[in-house]
Amino acid sequence: FGGGGDDVIHEAATDTMGRVYVTGWTKSNDLVTTDGSGGVGGPSSSARYAFVAVFDPHKQGNANRLVASTKFGQAVDWETYNTEGLALTVQGSSLVAVTGTTESA
């Protein structure tokens, strides 16, 4: 799942269907995403971008276990603004709340 840069998971949780949700931060421009946010990044390769991903351990094959993944954050005008997912909670089978921190405005 990780990319070519540093990737850190801060917290993991499961839903009632047994899917695993993780949040943390990445410096990988090539972190696998399912929503087209894979190019999120920008001029600063040292910025940390938050991510949230969902895995289904009941699916066959390691590559197919990733259900959804996104990353978000901001780097503007060559400035680095770190964004990190620090904690998450899951209610039921799909309601997710993520908390974290950002240096962007």
N, C-alpha and C positions, 0 to 999 in steps of 0.2 A: 504494500500500500504506500509506503514512504517514497520520497523522491531522492534526488541526488544531493540535497543539502541536509542541514540539521532538522530533525522532526522530533517533537516532544509531546507525549500524551500526558495531560494533567489529571484527567479523570475519565472513568468509564462507568457505564450503568447499563442495565438490561431492562427490556420492556416485558409485558406479559406474554409475548410470543417467543421470548428467548433471544431476540435480536440484541446485539451489543452496540451501544452508542459511545463514541469517544470524542473528546475535545482536547485541544492543545494549541500548539503553534508550530509553524514550519518556516524554514528559509528556502524551501525547495520550489523553484519555478515549475518543476515537472511533477509536483504532487498530483496523484490521480484524483480527478474530480468527475462527477457525473452531470454537472449542471452547466458546463462551459466556463466555469470560473478558473480553470487551470492556468490561464494566462495572467491571472491577477498577480501583480507584482509591479514592476516598474523599474525605474532607473536605479533604485537602491537594492543591491543584492543582499545587503545586510539587514534588511527589515524583516521582522517577524510578522507573519500573517496567521490569524486564527483559522482553525478548521473545525468542522464537525463532520463525522462520518458514521455510517450505520453499516453493520455487518450482520449477515444471517448465517449462523453456523449450521443451519439445517440444509442449506443449498449444497449441491454437489460441485466439487472442484474449487480449489482455492481462489482462482481468478473470479469466479462467479459469486463469491460470498459478499462482495462489496455491493450494497444496495443503493446507497446514496452518499455523496461526499461534496462538500463545498468549502471554499476558503475565502476569507475576506480580510480587508485591511486597507492601508493607504500609504503610498509613497508619492510625494508631490515635490516637484521642482528640485529633485536630487536630495531632498530631505528624507530622513528615515523616521517613520512613525510606527512604533511597534504596537501590535494588537495581539492579544493572547486570549484563548478560551481557557478559563481556569476551573470551572465547575459546571456540571449539568445534572438535570434530574429528568426522569421520564415518568409520565403518568399514563397508565393504560397501555395501549399498543402503538401509540405514535405521537403523543403530545410531549414535546421536548422544550425545556427552558435551559438556556445557556447563559452563564455570567462570565465576565472576564474584565479585561482592562485594555485601554487604548491610549496612545499618546496623541492621536489626531484630534482635531477640533470638532 
